[in-house]
Amino acid sequence: MVGVPESHSGWTFITSHARVLAVIADNPNVRIRDIAARCRLTERAVSRIIADLEQDGYLSHTRDGRTNTYRIEPDKVLRHPAEAGLSVASLLSLLLHDESARVRKPVAR
């Protein structure tokens, strides 16, 4: 799969929930297998994260045959009090902008 990041260990700034949401925002028809590869998570972990996001109203899906189409609620407010008033759309605009810039600009070595 193109765009799968290298393996990483240790702490990171972005949670797995945010990573999964960003991948879905980039492609609403993405397969769980591809989300898992992109986020470096197991398919089971991605399924649990999607269930969490759906349970709290950040995400929903419709099924068409074997394909899921996800819908993100962009106006939903982030959960942590430190992000009070910030929406999912504002988080995704930051994450997706960063991702598109990284794809367009080759890294100098």
C-alpha positions in Angstrom: 0.0 0.0 0.0 1.4 3.4 -0.9 1.8 5.9 1.9 2.3 3.4 4.7 4.6 5.0 7.2 7.6 3.3 8.7 7.3 1.5 12.0 7.6 3.6 15.1 7.9 3.0 18.8 7.6 5.4 21.7 5.1 8.2 22.3 3.6 10.4 19.7 1.6 13.7 19.7 -1.5 12.3 17.9 -3.8 9.7 19.3 -4.8 6.6 17.4 -8.4 7.8 17.4 -7.3 11.0 15.6 -5.2 9.1 13.2 -8.1 6.8 12.3 -10.4 9.7 11.9 -7.9 11.5 9.6 -7.5 8.4 7.4 -11.3 8.1 7.1 -11.6 11.8 6.3 -9.1 11.4 3.5 -11.1 8.5 2.0 -14.7 7.8 3.4 -14.7 4.4 1.7 -11.4 3.1 3.1 -11.2 -0.5 4.3 -10.4 -1.3 7.9 -7.4 -3.2 6.6 -6.0 -0.1 4.9 -6.7 2.1 8.0 -4.8 -0.4 10.1 -1.8 -0.4 7.7 -1.7 3.3 7.5 -2.0 3.9 11.2 0.2 1.0 12.2 -2.5 -0.6 14.2 -4.2 -4.0 14.2 -7.5 -4.4 12.4 -9.1 -5.3 15.7 -7.8 -2.0 17.3 -9.2 0.0 14.3 -12.5 -1.7 14.7 -12.6 -0.8 18.4 -11.7 2.8 17.6 -14.4 3.1 14.9 -16.9 1.7 17.4 -15.8 4.3 20.0 -16.1 7.1 17.5 -19.6 5.9 16.4 -20.8 5.4 20.0 -19.9 9.0 20.8 -21.4 10.4 17.6 -18.2 11.5 15.8 -18.6 9.0 13.0 -21.4 6.9 11.4 -21.4 4.5 8.5 -23.7 3.0 5.9 -23.1 -0.3 4.3 -23.4 -1.0 0.5 -22.7 -4.6 -0.1 -19.3 -5.3 1.3 -18.3 -1.6 1.4 -18.7 0.8 4.3 -19.0 4.5 3.6 -18.1 6.6 6.7 -19.5 10.0 7.6 -17.7 12.2 10.0 -19.6 14.8 12.1 -17.4 17.8 11.4 -19.2 20.1 13.9 -18.9 17.8 16.8 -16.8 19.3 19.6 -13.6 17.6 20.8 -13.9 15.7 24.1 -11.0 17.0 26.2 -11.7 20.2 28.2 -8.4 21.7 27.0 -9.9 21.7 23.5 -13.2 23.2 24.5 -14.9 24.7 21.6 -12.7 23.1 18.9 -14.5 21.0 16.4 -13.6 17.8 14.6 -13.3 19.9 11.4 -10.6 22.1 12.9 -8.6 19.0 14.0 -8.9 17.4 10.6 -8.0 20.5 8.8 -4.7 20.5 10.7 -4.0 16.8 10.2 -5.1 16.6 6.6 -3.2 19.7 5.6 0.0 18.3 7.2 -0.5 15.0 5.3 -1.0 16.7 1.9 2.0 18.9 2.4 4.1 15.8 3.3 3.0 14.0 0.2 3.7 16.9 -2.1 7.1 17.9 -0.7 9.9 15.4 -1.0 12.1 15.2 2.1 15.7 16.3 1.5 18.3 13.7 2.5 
